Amino acid sequence: MLSSTRVAAALLALATVVAAQESDAAEPIDPHDRVVEDMRFEDYDPPSTLVVEETEVLRAKYPFVDIHNHQWAMAAADLDALAAEMDRLNMAVMVNLSGRARGQSGYLAAVLDNVARSQPSRFVVFTNISFDDFDDAWTARTVQQIRDDVALGAQGLKIYKNLGLTALDTDGKRIAVDDARLDPVWAVCGELGIPVLIHTGEPAAFWLPRDENNERWLELKQKPERYRPPGVFPTFEEVMGEQHSVFLKHPGTTFIAAHMAWMGNDLGRLGRLLDECPNVYTEIGAILAELGRQPRTARQFFIDHQDQVMFGKDTWVPNEYPVYFRTLETDDEYFKYYRRRHAFWRMYGLDLPDVVLQKLYYGNALKVLPAIDKSLFPPIEG
Ligand SMILES: [Zn+2]
């Protein structure tokens, strides 16, 4: 499709001008008379004049597992309708990380029951734990909850970013990600053979001054609560260091470090972490814009670490997935990402080799989630 949308947009703009001229016989406005001397950063977004091949990828090349998804009301959801939406993207399996959405009792059982009755092969559900009432009895109580939830059918544990940033113990102290009272939690997940998908920290830019040197300036303007002022929160290095020490201390537990462990902008460092910790996987949810600005480095990273990276998206907005497919599968140049506060730059496709794509889309997920029906996926070539 060669710039037909741009042609259509130009025709529409022309038609609007003509219509305006016909309707009220006011002075026609010559666009050259309007000179923008100054404007806001978020308003400067000119259409590209670049004419190159554009590839529309509405469906993934292979069936895929979305390892990082949230459905907040799955107990009563129409899962046949949801599966039909997934089919349009070629999403074979959705992993709902929010099995205990907002802690409601009985909710997890109702979710698992709904899945079992309507779409047993299309959905995987993870459980969650609460850090409320984090006292001496918390550990034993929580380990038992994980055992019970797995017996019920939960296939993993999701840890939200409140651990390490905002969760407090009963003495009012921040609970570090590597707090010793959590060790039995990581251990029982290893014993039960379930992965822990753990989201720790935020993009490092959220700790930086909100000035002209900050790549996430717009995000911190639009979402001021995301700023992490010094003294109030642990530093980026501190909280991520705690996460890495858990990975090293529990080699018998499989971890999935969410959002490329916030090192999507430093893939060399992420690669060293993955090399050091063979029990750790990662996933690409919400950091796609980092990959699209370094297509050669990212392509090599996916090749070198093809056994440890999975597909994840985080937010369930079906029409955003094609940007993921385009970035991973094509060699398109200079195309738009969909959220300017994540990327004021344009994207380039990685053109990943088929085997690498297959492992990213489903091969690695099948390793950590052995209950998934393998007949939904083609055998991996090579
Ligand atoms: Zn998430």
Boltz pocket constraint, residues with backbone or C-beta under 6 A from the ligand:
constraints:
  - pocket:
      binder: B
      contacts: [[A, 68], [A, 70], [A, 199], [A, 314]]
      max_distance: 6.0
